[in-house]
Amino acid sequence: MVVRSAERLRAAEEVVAQLRGELVGSGVTLPSLRVDLVSLAGDSDAYPLVELGRCNLDTALRLAAVLHEGRKR
């Protein structure tokens, strides 16, 4: 079971790194972005959750602008 958890954690960390890179490339930094380790616990085969965390108003506005521009494409 430890190997399975390690695989799920590694996959989730890769997704978080990819998301972080895309956000930074768009001018958005979410300082609390990370894998939610509590959701990794247990016997479930489900992948853990990604914690987007909290951000200030400026970051929220930037994220909203990036999403808005993406929808226009």
WOHUSUL-V592063 format. One record per residue. RES is the residue in one small letter. SS is DSSP state (alpha for helix, beta for strand, coil for the rest). Layout:
RES	SS
RES	SS
//
This chain:
m	coil
v	alpha
v	alpha
r	alpha
s	alpha
a	alpha
e	alpha
r	alpha
l	alpha
r	alpha
a	alpha
a	alpha
e	alpha
e	alpha
v	alpha
v	alpha
a	alpha
q	alpha
l	alpha
r	alpha
g	alpha
e	alpha
l	alpha
v	alpha
g	alpha
s	coil
g	coil
v	coil
t	coil
l	coil
p	coil
s	coil
l	coil
r	beta
v	beta
d	coil
l	alpha
v	alpha
s	alpha
l	alpha
a	coil
g	coil
d	coil
s	coil
d	coil
a	coil
y	coil
p	coil
l	coil
v	beta
e	beta
l	coil
g	coil
r	coil
c	coil
n	coil
l	alpha
d	alpha
t	alpha
a	alpha
l	alpha
r	alpha
l	alpha
a	alpha
a	alpha
v	alpha
l	alpha
h	alpha
e	alpha
g	alpha
r	alpha
k	alpha
r	coil
//
